[in-house]
């Protein structure tokens, strides 16, 4: 009986650790995707600024910041 309780406790701890690891990895992937999108918008804002489209550049920078 004690072995069953120990096994159940171990399975519970490992399951929790696995879930935390998966959630952390998913969050990291979302952050990397968000960073890439922000950089893309920033670069588009630079191009808009260089072309004299200042209102577009501001809008793109605001979206990048968000």
VOTITOR-537789 format. One record per residue (C-alpha): y, z, x; residue in one letter. Coordinates in nm, 3 decimals. Example, Ala and Ser with C-alpha at 12.3 -4.5 7.8 and 13.67 -1.06 7.14 Angstrom:
BEGIN
<pt c2="-0.450" c3="0.780" c1="1.230" aa="A"/>
<pt c2="-0.106" c3="0.714" c1="1.367" aa="S"/>
//
This chain:
BEGIN
<pt c2="0.000" c3="0.000" c1="0.000" aa="X"/>
<pt c2="0.243" c3="0.085" c1="0.281" aa="X"/>
<pt c2="0.179" c3="-0.250" c1="0.442" aa="X"/>
<pt c2="0.266" c3="-0.424" c1="0.117" aa="X"/>
<pt c2="0.595" c3="-0.236" c1="0.094" aa="X"/>
<pt c2="0.679" c3="-0.316" c1="0.455" aa="X"/>
<pt c2="0.596" c3="-0.681" c1="0.399" aa="X"/>
<pt c2="0.809" c3="-0.693" c1="0.083" aa="X"/>
<pt c2="1.101" c3="-0.531" c1="0.267" aa="X"/>
<pt c2="1.066" c3="-0.776" c1="0.556" aa="X"/>
<pt c2="1.055" c3="-1.074" c1="0.322" aa="X"/>
<pt c2="1.367" c3="-0.943" c1="0.144" aa="X"/>
<pt c2="1.558" c3="-0.903" c1="0.470" aa="X"/>
<pt c2="1.455" c3="-1.245" c1="0.599" aa="X"/>
<pt c2="1.542" c3="-1.412" c1="0.269" aa="X"/>
<pt c2="1.887" c3="-1.253" c1="0.271" aa="X"/>
<pt c2="1.943" c3="-1.360" c1="0.633" aa="X"/>
<pt c2="1.838" c3="-1.715" c1="0.551" aa="X"/>
<pt c2="2.073" c3="-1.732" c1="0.252" aa="X"/>
<pt c2="2.364" c3="-1.601" c1="0.458" aa="X"/>
<pt c2="2.291" c3="-1.859" c1="0.729" aa="X"/>
<pt c2="2.280" c3="-2.145" c1="0.478" aa="X"/>
<pt c2="2.605" c3="-2.032" c1="0.313" aa="X"/>
<pt c2="2.778" c3="-2.005" c1="0.652" aa="X"/>
<pt c2="2.661" c3="-2.352" c1="0.755" aa="X"/>
<pt c2="2.777" c3="-2.502" c1="0.426" aa="X"/>
<pt c2="3.117" c3="-2.338" c1="0.464" aa="X"/>
<pt c2="3.150" c3="-2.469" c1="0.820" aa="X"/>
<pt c2="3.066" c3="-2.821" c1="0.703" aa="X"/>
<pt c2="3.329" c3="-2.799" c1="0.428" aa="X"/>
<pt c2="3.588" c3="-2.675" c1="0.675" aa="X"/>
<pt c2="3.514" c3="-2.959" c1="0.918" aa="X"/>
<pt c2="3.543" c3="-3.212" c1="0.637" aa="X"/>
<pt c2="3.873" c3="-3.056" c1="0.527" aa="X"/>
<pt c2="4.006" c3="-3.063" c1="0.884" aa="X"/>
<pt c2="3.915" c3="-3.431" c1="0.921" aa="X"/>
<pt c2="4.088" c3="-3.513" c1="0.591" aa="X"/>
<pt c2="4.399" c3="-3.318" c1="0.695" aa="X"/>
<pt c2="4.413" c3="-3.507" c1="1.026" aa="X"/>
<pt c2="4.373" c3="-3.839" c1="0.845" aa="X"/>
<pt c2="4.661" c3="-3.756" c1="0.611" aa="X"/>
<pt c2="4.876" c3="-3.641" c1="0.902" aa="X"/>
<pt c2="4.817" c3="-3.970" c1="1.086" aa="X"/>
<pt c2="4.905" c3="-4.164" c1="0.770" aa="X"/>
<pt c2="5.224" c3="-3.959" c1="0.739" aa="X"/>
<pt c2="5.319" c3="-4.055" c1="1.095" aa="X"/>
<pt c2="5.269" c3="-4.422" c1="1.014" aa="X"/>
<pt c2="5.476" c3="-4.387" c1="0.696" aa="X"/>
<pt c2="5.753" c3="-4.211" c1="0.891" aa="X"/>
<pt c2="5.753" c3="-4.480" c1="1.161" aa="X"/>
<pt c2="5.780" c3="-4.745" c1="0.887" aa="X"/>
<pt c2="6.081" c3="-4.565" c1="0.738" aa="X"/>
<pt c2="5.892" c3="-4.453" c1="0.426" aa="X"/>
<pt c2="6.015" c3="-4.095" c1="0.449" aa="X"/>
<pt c2="5.927" c3="-3.987" c1="0.094" aa="X"/>
<pt c2="5.570" c3="-4.108" c1="0.148" aa="X"/>
<pt c2="5.554" c3="-3.928" c1="0.483" aa="X"/>
<pt c2="5.665" c3="-3.602" c1="0.321" aa="X"/>
<pt c2="5.411" c3="-3.636" c1="0.039" aa="X"/>
<pt c2="5.131" c3="-3.704" c1="0.286" aa="X"/>
<pt c2="5.230" c3="-3.406" c1="0.501" aa="X"/>
<pt c2="5.232" c3="-3.179" c1="0.195" aa="X"/>
<pt c2="4.888" c3="-3.301" c1="0.094" aa="X"/>
<pt c2="4.763" c3="-3.254" c1="0.451" aa="X"/>
<pt c2="4.892" c3="-2.898" c1="0.456" aa="X"/>
<pt c2="4.723" c3="-2.819" c1="0.123" aa="X"/>
//
